[in-house]
Each structure stands twice: as structure tokens, then as C-alpha cells.
Amino acid sequence: MPGILGKKLGMTQIFSDDGVVHPVTVIEAGPCLVVQRKGTDRDGYEAVQVGLVEERPLRRVSRPMSGHFQKAKVAPMRRLEEFAVAPDDELTAGDQIKVDMFEVDDYVDVVGASKGKGFQGVIKRYGFGGGQATHGSMFHRSPGSIGQASDPSRVFPGTRLPGRTGGGRITAKNLRVVKIDAEKNLLYVRGSVPGPNNGYVSIRRAKRG
């Protein structure tokens, strides 16, 4: 199985048999259905499109997407994502993917959107130290000099400046699977994963590590 979609439920801790505490993130992973199988002859690459099955049905669907789901003979789903597969993979539309595709002590990569923090200054965005906080300083949370007037007379690309923070695609790599609850579709991975609680994430086997 290439990967699975899920929702981040939150963080907790688990004690191992030797008494060591492990901070874990609980993910409700799946069940998922294969919506489309893509091939090199038609699409130019090998992949499967996977959809997350949720309790709350998706009521408003556009006509193109409605036909897309009807062709796969599955109910409409709000979350779809593609995973690369090998050419000889036998997954077809309608196949089910569950959390038991993983085992304890497997390593996974979790992809999600980080928490959006809006427009932030350089101290919060990049960890700048700031200026002195004494009376008359006039330089507390400013970025400081960003360029010279005569030469080069411009701001170099990549200069760290205030701007929109968070809300980007983040991959947490090499997280160990600590526990699996197949009945409740729960996956416990050691460490933190990007995004807020109830945020969508995709879990795949670790590429490295």
C-alpha cells in the first residue's frame, strides 16, 4: 500500500513496557478508498488517487467530480490525494486501504499544512534577537539594516523580512509507529506532526531512514 490519509486528533503520551514515556500524536488514519488508478500509457506516470472516507457526507459536488466518483463507484469524498506506485501494482478503483497497512516500529513520513500564524515580524518569524529594551533605544523589534544606500542600492533576494508565517506544506520525516488500533482506525506515531487538531494529513512509508 502506498499511503493513507487521515486526521490529526492531538497529542498524548504512552508508557512502554520498560517505563519510558513516549510523546505521541494520535492520527485517525482511514479508511480510504482508491478512486482512480493512473498509468503511464494514459496519464504519463504511475499513481493511485486515494480518498478519505468520513462520517459526514459531502453533499455539494460539482458535475465533473460527481462523474469522477460515479465512474469509480464510490461515494463523494472531500479529501483526495495521489500516491506514486510501481507499474506492477494491482490496486484498482474501489479497493480499500486501512491503517493495518502499517506495523509497530515502522517509520513513516507525515505530510500536512502547518498552523497559519498570519503576518509576523522577524522576531517571531525567524527568531531575531531584537535591539536593546532600554529607554531611548528606538530599536526593539525591527529587522535592522537590510541594505546600503549607494552600493548595492537594493535589497538582496532571500533577505529575511516580516511576512506571512505558517500555512505551508510541511513533512515530518522518520516518525516511528508506536501503537496501532485497527478497530478505531487510530495510528500513534512518536513525535509531533504538522497542522492543527482535526487537520488533514497524509501518511506514507518513510523514504529514508
N, C-alpha and C positions, 0 to 999 in steps of 0.2 A: 504494500500500500504506500502511495507516495506521501500523503499527508492528510491532515484533518483540520476542520475549522471548529472554533469554539468560542466561549465567552469567559472572560476573566471574572471570577467571583470575588476574589480577595486573597489576603494573606493570613496565614496562621503558622503554627509550629507543631512539629511531630518529634516525638522521642523515639530513638532507635532502641534496639534490644540492649545495647551496651550503655544506655543512659545519655547518649549525646543528643542534644536538641538541634533540629534542623529547621530553619525558616523556609517555608514552602508557600507557593502560590497555588491556589485551587482553581482549576480550569474545568468548566463544563464542556467537554470535547465531544462533539457529535450528538446524535447520529447524523451522518451525512449521506447524501446520495450522489452518484455520478450522473450529471446532467448531459454531458457531451464528451465524446471521445474524438480527439483531433489527431489527424495523421499527416505524414509528410506528403503524401500524394495530393491531398486536397488543401491542407492548411499550411504546409511548409515546415511543420515541426510536430513533434510527438508530445501530447499533453492530454490531461483529463480535466474537465471543468467540474468542480465539486460544489454542491450547495448544502447549506446548513439547514437541517430540519428544526423548526422551532414550534413551541406550543401555540404562539399567537400567529394565526394565518395571515398571509399577505393578500389583502382584498383588492387593492387597486394595482392592476398590472397593465402595461401598455400592450397594444396588439402584437407588435413584434416579439416581445418577451413571452406573451401568452402562447403564441405559436411555438416558440422555442421550448417551453416547458411541455406543451402538449405532444410535441414530437418525441420527447424523452419519456413521456407517460409518467410524469411526476408532478406533484403539486407545486405551485409557485413558491419560490423562496426569495428572501430579501438579500441574502448574502451568498455571493458566488466568487470562486477563486480557482485559478488554474495551477496545476502541479505538473512538472515535467515527468515523463515516464519513458521507459525503454520501448523500442519498436515492437518487441515481442510481448509486451504487457497485454493481458487478456481482459482488462477492465472494460466494461461496456456501460451504456446508459441504463440507469436503473439499479446498478449494483450498490450495495450498502457498505459504508465504511464506519466502523465503530472504534471506540477507544482501546479495545483489546488488541488493536494492531501493535501497540507498544507493550513492553515488558518492564518490570522493575529493573533499575540500573541501566536502562537505555539512556542515550544522550540525544537531546532534541534541540532544535532552534525554534524560537517563538518569535513571530513577527506581528507587530501591531503598531498602532498610531500612538505616539507619546501624548501626554496630557498637554493641552494648549494653555499657555500662560499669558497670551496677549503680548502687547508691546512692552518690552522691558529694557532697562538701561544696561550698561556694560557690567555693572557690579553683579547684578543677578544673572545676567545672560552669560557672562564669561568669567565671573569671579575676580574682577579687578579689585585692587585694594582700596582705591579711592585716595583722596587727599587728607590732610590734617583736619581734625574736627574742632580745632581751637578757634577762638574768637578772631574774626578778621581774616580767616583763611581764604574765603571766596572760592575754594576748590574742594568740594566734599565728595560728590558722586559723579563728577564729569569724567569723560574719557581722556582728557588731556590733549596734547598736540597730536593732530592727525596728518600733518604735512607742513611743508615750508612755503613761504610766500613767493620767493624768487625762483628757487630750484628745488624740487621738480615742478612746483606750481600746480600740483594736482594731488588727489588722494589715491593711493595705490589700491588696485583691486584686492579684495580679501581683507582689508583693514577691519578690525573688529569694532563695530559700532552698535548703537542701540537698534533694536528692531524686534520683529515678531519672533516669539520664543515658543518652542514646542509645536505639537500638532503634526510632526513629521513621522515618516516611516522608520521604525527602529527595529533592529533584530537583536534579541538576546540569545547569544550563542552558547552551546555546550552546557545546557541545563540538564541535570540528572533527574530521571524519573524516580521518585521516592515511593510512591504508592499509586495504585490504580483501583478504582471502584467501578467495575464494569456494569453493575446493576443500575447505578445512578449516573453513569457516563462522566465520572469525575477523574481528573488527572492531576496528581500532585507532583509539581516539579520544584526542585530546590533552587531558591533564589527568587528574584523579582522579575516580572515581565512588564513590558511597556503598556501604557494605557490605563484608563480609569476602570473602576469596577463596572461590570456589565459591558465592557468594551470588547469588540470582536478581535480575535487573534487567530492566526494560523500556525499550526504546529507541524513540523516536518522533522525527519531524522537529521541529526547533525551532519553537516557536510565535512567538517574537520573536527579533530579532537576525539 
